[in-house]
Amino acid sequence: MTQPESDWEVWRSDWRADTGPLPDARTMEREARRVRHAAAAEVALALAAVGGLAAALLHTPSRHDVVRAAAVASLIALALALRLLQRRSAPLADQPTAPYVDLSLRASARQLRAICFAWMVVALELVFLVPWWIDGFRAHRGALTAPVVFATWWLPVLLLGGFLAWTFRLRRRLREEAARLEELRAELRP
């Protein structure tokens, strides 16, 4: 029966293995920066969504709006907490090419999950906004160009639409990048 290798022997064999050249330091830093920016963007999105709910309640603090906003804010907080628990930071530096490609693929997968998180936050935000807008149209009938209507309806619609368009473009780019990384991984594996 053979003895299991010690950690030192495993590390030494990995170090001596012919796994190809190390990736470019600038590429590794760019990848690490992308992962950090994605994490910061998730937190910023959740804070902006909850801030939007608070701003809406300043305009119309009715009881049913407060209850709906509290439920949506709680769900956003829960989704953010779960998302942050899922996030596992993997060091990108000092990795041979094949493990670096694997880490890059995992980072792309995390970013794709972050996009799904963003869509979930937008959907939760709409759970609050759509009934709120319906009530607002009843109150501000005939004043679709008034500043209050612009700030509480047109601006959020434009921001949400622009944000969703950006996430769809980012998702397409990440999928293309993941496909290229998959091809590279296939080339690196014997």
KEKOL-293187 format. One line per field, with one value per residue: residue number from 1; residue in three letters; x, y, z of N, C-alpha, C in turn. Coordinates in steps of 0.2 Angstrom, whole numbers. Each point is the difference from the previous one (the first is absolute). Example, Ala and Ser with C-alpha at 12.3 -4.5 7.8 and 13.67 -1.06 7.14 Angstrom:
keti = [1 / 2]
torfi = [Ala / Ser]
neast = [66 / -2]
nnorth = [-28 / 5]
nup = [39 / -4]
caeast = [-4 / 4]
canorth = [6 / 6]
caup = [0 / 1]
ceast = [4 / -4]
cnorth = [6 / 5]
cup = [0 / 3]
//
This chain:
keti = [1 / 2 / 3 / 4 / 5 / 6 / 7 / 8 / 9 / 10 / 11 / 12 / 13 / 14 / 15 / 16 / 17 / 18 / 19 / 20 / 21 / 22 / 23 / 24 / 25 / 26 / 27 / 28 / 29 / 30 / 31 / 32 / 33 / 34 / 35 / 36 / 37 / 38 / 39 / 40 / 41 / 42 / 43 / 44 / 45 / 46 / 47 / 48 / 49 / 50 / 51 / 52 / 53 / 54 / 55 / 56 / 57 / 58 / 59 / 60 / 61 / 62 / 63 / 64 / 65 / 66 / 67 / 68 / 69 / 70 / 71 / 72 / 73 / 74 / 75 / 76 / 77 / 78 / 79 / 80 / 81 / 82 / 83 / 84 / 85 / 86 / 87 / 88 / 89 / 90 / 91 / 92 / 93 / 94 / 95 / 96 / 97 / 98 / 99 / 100 / 101 / 102 / 103 / 104 / 105 / 106 / 107 / 108 / 109 / 110 / 111 / 112 / 113 / 114 / 115 / 116 / 117 / 118 / 119 / 120 / 121 / 122 / 123 / 124 / 125 / 126 / 127 / 128 / 129 / 130 / 131 / 132 / 133 / 134 / 135 / 136 / 137 / 138 / 139 / 140 / 141 / 142 / 143 / 144 / 145 / 146 / 147 / 148 / 149 / 150 / 151 / 152 / 153 / 154 / 155 / 156 / 157 / 158 / 159 / 160 / 161 / 162 / 163 / 164 / 165 / 166 / 167 / 168 / 169 / 170 / 171 / 172 / 173 / 174 / 175 / 176 / 177 / 178 / 179 / 180 / 181 / 182 / 183 / 184 / 185 / 186 / 187 / 188 / 189 / 190]
torfi = [Met / Thr / Gln / Pro / Glu / Ser / Asp / Trp / Glu / Val / Trp / Arg / Ser / Asp / Trp / Arg / Ala / Asp / Thr / Gly / Pro / Leu / Pro / Asp / Ala / Arg / Thr / Met / Glu / Arg / Glu / Ala / Arg / Arg / Val / Arg / His / Ala / Ala / Ala / Ala / Glu / Val / Ala / Leu / Ala / Leu / Ala / Ala / Val / Gly / Gly / Leu / Ala / Ala / Ala / Leu / Leu / His / Thr / Pro / Ser / Arg / His / Asp / Val / Val / Arg / Ala / Ala / Ala / Val / Ala / Ser / Leu / Ile / Ala / Leu / Ala / Leu / Ala / Leu / Arg / Leu / Leu / Gln / Arg / Arg / Ser / Ala / Pro / Leu / Ala / Asp / Gln / Pro / Thr / Ala / Pro / Tyr / Val / Asp / Leu / Ser / Leu / Arg / Ala / Ser / Ala / Arg / Gln / Leu / Arg / Ala / Ile / Cys / Phe / Ala / Trp / Met / Val / Val / Ala / Leu / Glu / Leu / Val / Phe / Leu / Val / Pro / Trp / Trp / Ile / Asp / Gly / Phe / Arg / Ala / His / Arg / Gly / Ala / Leu / Thr / Ala / Pro / Val / Val / Phe / Ala / Thr / Trp / Trp / Leu / Pro / Val / Leu / Leu / Leu / Gly / Gly / Phe / Leu / Ala / Trp / Thr / Phe / Arg / Leu / Arg / Arg / Arg / Leu / Arg / Glu / Glu / Ala / Ala / Arg / Leu / Glu / Glu / Leu / Arg / Ala / Glu / Leu / Arg / Pro]
neast = [4 / -1 / 5 / -5 / 0 / 6 / -2 / 5 / -1 / -7 / 2 / 5 / -5 / -5 / 5 / 2 / -7 / 0 / -2 / 5 / 0 / 2 / -6 / -2 / 5 / 0 / 0 / 5 / 3 / -1 / 2 / 5 / 2 / -1 / 3 / 4 / 0 / 0 / 4 / 4 / -1 / 1 / 4 / 3 / -1 / 1 / 5 / 1 / -2 / 3 / 5 / -1 / -1 / 5 / 2 / -2 / 2 / 5 / -2 / -1 / 0 / -4 / -5 / -4 / 2 / -1 / -6 / -2 / 2 / -3 / -5 / 0 / 0 / -4 / -4 / 1 / -1 / -5 / -2 / 1 / -3 / -4 / 0 / 0 / -5 / -3 / 1 / 4 / 5 / 2 / 6 / 1 / 4 / 6 / -5 / 2 / 1 / 1 / 3 / 4 / 0 / 1 / 5 / 3 / 0 / 3 / 5 / 0 / 0 / 5 / 3 / -1 / 2 / 5 / 1 / -1 / 5 / 3 / -1 / 2 / 5 / 1 / -1 / 4 / 4 / -1 / 0 / 5 / 4 / -2 / -2 / 6 / 2 / -4 / 2 / 6 / -1 / -3 / 5 / 4 / -6 / 2 / 5 / 0 / 0 / -4 / 4 / -6 / -4 / 4 / 0 / -7 / -1 / 1 / 3 / -4 / -5 / 3 / 1 / -6 / -3 / 4 / -1 / -6 / 0 / 3 / -4 / -4 / 3 / 0 / -6 / -2 / 4 / -3 / -6 / 2 / 1 / -5 / -3 / 3 / -2 / -6 / 0 / 2 / -4 / -4 / 3 / -1 / -6 / 4]
nnorth = [-6 / 5 / 4 / 4 / 4 / 2 / 5 / 0 / -7 / 1 / 5 / -4 / -6 / 4 / 2 / -6 / 0 / -3 / 5 / 2 / 5 / 4 / 1 / 4 / 4 / 4 / -6 / -2 / 6 / 0 / -6 / 1 / 5 / -4 / -5 / 4 / 2 / -7 / -1 / 6 / -2 / -6 / 2 / 4 / -5 / -5 / 3 / 0 / -7 / -2 / 3 / -3 / -6 / 2 / 2 / -6 / -2 / 4 / -2 / -6 / 2 / -3 / -3 / -1 / 6 / 2 / -4 / 2 / 6 / -1 / -3 / 4 / 4 / -4 / -1 / 6 / 2 / -4 / 3 / 6 / -1 / -4 / 6 / 3 / -4 / 0 / 6 / -3 / 4 / -1 / -1 / 5 / 3 / 0 / 0 / -7 / -1 / -7 / 0 / 4 / -4 / -6 / 4 / 1 / -6 / -2 / 5 / -2 / -6 / 2 / 3 / -6 / -3 / 4 / -1 / -6 / 2 / 4 / -5 / -4 / 4 / 0 / -7 / -1 / 4 / -4 / -5 / 4 / 1 / -5 / -2 / 2 / -2 / -5 / 0 / 0 / -4 / -3 / 1 / -1 / -1 / -1 / -2 / -4 / 7 / 0 / 4 / 0 / 0 / 5 / 3 / -1 / 2 / 5 / 3 / -3 / 1 / 6 / 1 / -3 / 3 / 6 / -1 / -2 / 5 / 4 / -3 / 1 / 6 / 1 / -3 / 3 / 6 / -1 / -2 / 5 / 4 / -3 / 1 / 5 / 1 / -2 / 4 / 5 / -1 / -1 / 6 / 2 / -3 / -5]
nup = [0 / -4 / 3 / 3 / -6 / 3 / 4 / 4 / 0 / 2 / 5 / 2 / 0 / 3 / 4 / 0 / 1 / -6 / 3 / -2 / -3 / 4 / 1 / -4 / 3 / -6 / -3 / 5 / 0 / -6 / 0 / 5 / -4 / -5 / 4 / 2 / -6 / -2 / 5 / -1 / -6 / 2 / 5 / -5 / -4 / 4 / 1 / -6 / 0 / 6 / -3 / -5 / 3 / 4 / -6 / -2 / 5 / -2 / -7 / 1 / 6 / -5 / 4 / -5 / -1 / 6 / 1 / -6 / 2 / 6 / -3 / -5 / 5 / 4 / -6 / -2 / 6 / 0 / -6 / 2 / 5 / -3 / -3 / 5 / 3 / -6 / 1 / -4 / 4 / -6 / 3 / -4 / 5 / -3 / -5 / -2 / -7 / 1 / 6 / -3 / -6 / 4 / 3 / -6 / -1 / 6 / -1 / -6 / 3 / 5 / -6 / -3 / 5 / 0 / -6 / 2 / 5 / -5 / -4 / 5 / 1 / -7 / 0 / 5 / -3 / -6 / 5 / 2 / -5 / -2 / 6 / 2 / -6 / 1 / 6 / -2 / -5 / 5 / 4 / -5 / 0 / -6 / 4 / -6 / -1 / 5 / 3 / 4 / -6 / -3 / 6 / 0 / -6 / -4 / 5 / 4 / -4 / -2 / 6 / 1 / -5 / 2 / 6 / -2 / -4 / 4 / 5 / -4 / -1 / 6 / 1 / -6 / 2 / 6 / -3 / -4 / 5 / 3 / -6 / 0 / 7 / -2 / -6 / 4 / 4 / -5 / -2 / 6 / 0 / 2]
caeast = [-4 / 4 / -1 / -2 / 6 / -1 / -2 / 7 / 2 / -5 / 2 / 6 / -1 / -3 / 5 / 5 / -4 / 0 / -7 / 1 / 3 / -4 / -3 / 3 / -2 / -5 / -6 / -2 / -2 / -6 / -5 / -2 / -4 / -7 / -4 / -1 / -5 / -7 / -2 / -2 / -6 / -6 / -2 / -2 / -7 / -5 / 0 / -4 / -7 / -3 / 0 / -6 / -6 / 0 / -1 / -7 / -4 / 0 / -5 / -7 / 1 / -6 / 1 / 1 / 7 / 5 / 1 / 3 / 7 / 4 / 1 / 5 / 7 / 2 / 2 / 6 / 5 / 1 / 4 / 7 / 4 / 1 / 5 / 7 / 2 / 2 / 6 / 7 / 5 / 5 / 6 / 2 / 7 / 4 / -3 / 2 / -5 / -6 / -4 / -2 / -5 / -6 / -2 / -4 / -7 / -4 / -2 / -5 / -6 / -3 / -3 / -6 / -4 / -2 / -5 / -6 / -2 / -3 / -7 / -4 / -1 / -5 / -7 / -3 / -2 / -6 / -5 / -2 / -1 / -6 / -6 / 1 / -1 / -7 / -3 / 3 / -4 / -6 / 1 / 3 / -3 / 1 / 6 / 6 / 7 / 1 / 6 / 0 / -1 / 6 / 5 / -2 / -2 / 4 / 7 / 2 / -1 / 6 / 5 / -1 / 1 / 7 / 3 / -1 / 4 / 7 / 1 / 0 / 6 / 5 / -2 / 3 / 7 / 3 / -1 / 5 / 7 / 0 / 1 / 7 / 4 / -1 / 5 / 7 / 0 / 0 / 6 / 5 / -1 / 2]
canorth = [6 / 6 / 5 / 6 / 5 / 6 / 6 / 2 / -4 / 2 / 6 / 0 / -3 / 5 / 6 / -3 / -3 / 4 / 3 / 5 / 6 / 3 / 6 / 7 / 3 / 5 / -3 / -3 / 5 / 2 / -5 / 1 / 7 / -1 / -3 / 5 / 5 / -3 / 0 / 6 / 2 / -4 / 4 / 6 / -1 / -1 / 7 / 5 / -2 / 2 / 8 / 2 / -1 / 5 / 6 / -1 / 0 / 7 / 3 / -3 / -5 / -3 / -6 / -5 / 1 / -2 / -7 / -3 / 2 / -4 / -7 / 0 / 2 / -6 / -5 / 3 / -1 / -7 / -2 / 2 / -5 / -6 / 1 / 1 / -6 / -4 / 3 / -3 / 3 / -4 / 3 / -1 / 1 / -6 / -6 / -2 / 2 / -4 / 3 / 7 / 0 / -2 / 5 / 6 / -3 / 1 / 7 / 1 / -3 / 4 / 6 / -2 / 0 / 7 / 3 / -3 / 3 / 6 / -1 / -2 / 6 / 4 / -3 / 2 / 8 / 1 / -2 / 6 / 6 / -1 / 2 / 7 / 4 / 0 / 4 / 7 / 2 / 2 / 6 / 5 / -1 / 6 / 4 / -4 / 3 / 3 / -2 / -6 / -6 / -2 / -3 / -6 / -5 / 0 / -1 / -7 / -4 / 1 / -3 / -7 / -2 / 0 / -5 / -6 / -1 / -1 / -7 / -5 / 0 / -3 / -7 / -2 / 0 / -5 / -6 / -1 / -1 / -7 / -4 / 1 / -3 / -7 / -3 / 0 / -5 / -6 / -1 / -1 / -7 / -5]
caup = [0 / -1 / 4 / -4 / 0 / 4 / -4 / -3 / -6 / -5 / -3 / -4 / -6 / -4 / -2 / -5 / -6 / -6 / -1 / -5 / 2 / 5 / -4 / 0 / 7 / -1 / -1 / 6 / 4 / -3 / 2 / 7 / 1 / -2 / 5 / 5 / -3 / 0 / 7 / 2 / -4 / 3 / 6 / -2 / -3 / 6 / 4 / -5 / -1 / 6 / 1 / -5 / 4 / 5 / -3 / -3 / 6 / 2 / -4 / 2 / 6 / 2 / 3 / -5 / -4 / 5 / 1 / -7 / -1 / 5 / -3 / -5 / 3 / 3 / -5 / -3 / 5 / 0 / -6 / 1 / 5 / -3 / -6 / 3 / 3 / -5 / -3 / 3 / -4 / -1 / -3 / -7 / -1 / 1 / -3 / -7 / -5 / 0 / 6 / -1 / -4 / 4 / 4 / -4 / -2 / 6 / 1 / -5 / 2 / 5 / -2 / -3 / 6 / 2 / -5 / 2 / 6 / -1 / -3 / 6 / 3 / -4 / 0 / 7 / 0 / -4 / 4 / 4 / -5 / -5 / 3 / 2 / -6 / -2 / 5 / -2 / -5 / 2 / 3 / -5 / -7 / -5 / 1 / -2 / -1 / 6 / 3 / 5 / -4 / -3 / 5 / 3 / -5 / -6 / 2 / 2 / -6 / -4 / 3 / 0 / -7 / -2 / 4 / -2 / -7 / 2 / 2 / -6 / -4 / 4 / 0 / -6 / 0 / 5 / -3 / -5 / 3 / 3 / -5 / -2 / 5 / 0 / -5 / 2 / 5 / -4 / -3 / 5 / 3 / -5]
ceast = [4 / -3 / -3 / 6 / -2 / -2 / 7 / 1 / -5 / 2 / 6 / -1 / -4 / 4 / 4 / -4 / 1 / -7 / 0 / 2 / -5 / -4 / 3 / -3 / -6 / -7 / -3 / -3 / -7 / -6 / -2 / -4 / -7 / -4 / -1 / -5 / -7 / -3 / -3 / -6 / -6 / -2 / -3 / -7 / -5 / -1 / -4 / -7 / -3 / -1 / -6 / -6 / -1 / -2 / -8 / -5 / 0 / -5 / -7 / 1 / -6 / 2 / 2 / 6 / 6 / 1 / 3 / 7 / 4 / 1 / 5 / 7 / 3 / 2 / 7 / 6 / 2 / 3 / 7 / 4 / 1 / 5 / 7 / 3 / 3 / 7 / 6 / 5 / 6 / 6 / 2 / 7 / 4 / -3 / 3 / -6 / -7 / -5 / -2 / -7 / -6 / -3 / -4 / -7 / -5 / -2 / -5 / -7 / -3 / -3 / -6 / -6 / -2 / -5 / -7 / -3 / -2 / -7 / -5 / -2 / -4 / -7 / -3 / -1 / -6 / -6 / -3 / -3 / -6 / -6 / 1 / -1 / -7 / -4 / 2 / -4 / -7 / 0 / 2 / -3 / 0 / 6 / 6 / 6 / 2 / 7 / 0 / -1 / 6 / 5 / -2 / -2 / 5 / 7 / 1 / -1 / 6 / 6 / 0 / 1 / 7 / 4 / -1 / 3 / 7 / 1 / -1 / 6 / 6 / 0 / 3 / 7 / 3 / -1 / 5 / 7 / 0 / 1 / 7 / 5 / -1 / 4 / 7 / 1 / 1 / 7 / 6 / 0 / 2 / -5]
cnorth = [6 / 5 / 6 / 5 / 6 / 6 / 3 / -3 / 2 / 7 / 0 / -3 / 5 / 5 / -3 / -2 / 5 / 3 / 6 / 7 / 4 / 6 / 7 / 3 / 5 / -4 / -3 / 6 / 3 / -5 / 1 / 6 / -1 / -4 / 5 / 5 / -3 / -1 / 6 / 2 / -3 / 4 / 6 / 0 / -1 / 7 / 5 / -2 / 2 / 8 / 2 / -1 / 5 / 7 / 0 / 1 / 7 / 4 / -2 / -5 / -3 / -7 / -6 / 0 / -1 / -7 / -3 / 2 / -4 / -7 / 0 / 2 / -6 / -5 / 2 / -2 / -8 / -3 / 2 / -4 / -6 / 0 / 1 / -6 / -5 / 2 / -3 / 3 / -5 / 4 / -1 / 0 / -7 / -7 / -1 / 2 / -4 / 2 / 7 / 0 / -2 / 5 / 6 / -3 / 1 / 7 / 2 / -2 / 4 / 7 / -1 / -1 / 7 / 3 / -3 / 3 / 7 / 0 / -1 / 7 / 5 / -2 / 2 / 7 / 1 / -2 / 6 / 6 / -1 / 2 / 7 / 5 / 0 / 5 / 8 / 3 / 2 / 7 / 6 / -1 / 6 / 4 / -4 / 3 / 4 / -2 / -6 / -6 / -2 / -3 / -7 / -6 / 0 / -1 / -7 / -5 / 0 / -3 / -8 / -3 / 0 / -5 / -7 / -1 / -1 / -7 / -5 / 1 / -3 / -7 / -3 / -1 / -5 / -7 / -1 / -1 / -7 / -5 / 0 / -4 / -8 / -3 / 0 / -6 / -7 / -1 / -1 / -7 / -5 / -5]
cup = [0 / 5 / -4 / 1 / 5 / -4 / -4 / -7 / -6 / -3 / -4 / -7 / -5 / -2 / -6 / -6 / -6 / -2 / -5 / 3 / 5 / -4 / 2 / 7 / -1 / -1 / 6 / 4 / -3 / 2 / 7 / 1 / -3 / 5 / 6 / -2 / 0 / 7 / 2 / -4 / 3 / 6 / -2 / -3 / 6 / 4 / -4 / 0 / 7 / 1 / -5 / 4 / 5 / -3 / -2 / 7 / 3 / -3 / 2 / 6 / 2 / 4 / -4 / -4 / 5 / 1 / -6 / 0 / 5 / -2 / -5 / 2 / 3 / -4 / -3 / 5 / 1 / -6 / 0 / 5 / -3 / -6 / 3 / 3 / -6 / -3 / 3 / -4 / -1 / -2 / -7 / -1 / 1 / -2 / -6 / -4 / 1 / 6 / -1 / -4 / 4 / 5 / -4 / -2 / 6 / 1 / -5 / 2 / 6 / -2 / -4 / 6 / 3 / -5 / 2 / 6 / -2 / -3 / 5 / 4 / -3 / 0 / 7 / 0 / -3 / 4 / 4 / -5 / -4 / 4 / 2 / -5 / -2 / 5 / -2 / -6 / 1 / 4 / -4 / -7 / -4 / 1 / -1 / -1 / 7 / 3 / 5 / -4 / -3 / 5 / 3 / -5 / -6 / 2 / 2 / -6 / -4 / 4 / 1 / -7 / -2 / 4 / -3 / -7 / 2 / 2 / -6 / -4 / 4 / 0 / -7 / 0 / 4 / -3 / -6 / 3 / 3 / -5 / -3 / 5 / 0 / -6 / 2 / 5 / -4 / -3 / 5 / 3 / -6 / -2]
//
